[in-house]
């Protein structure tokens, strides 16, 4: 658990991604990971099983920019940009 006002540390690697990328946090568990197009279309939600990482397969995605929305167990949501090549 993080102290009040402390932001959790997140990594999205590699970014840009070719065949997959990994969302990870060394400090908190990730509840859900969702991928959206920049137009706001939600792609299949990805469950992380409340672990500190999730792997997203990008084989079926067109090259471009996507938005990644993650939810921390019992806390907040965050949005990050992911580039697929």
Secondary structure, 3 states (H helix, E strand, C coil): CCCCCCCCCCEEECCCECCEEEEECCCCCEEEEEEEECCCCECCCEEEEEECEEEEECCCCCCEEEEEEEEECCCCEEEEEEEEC
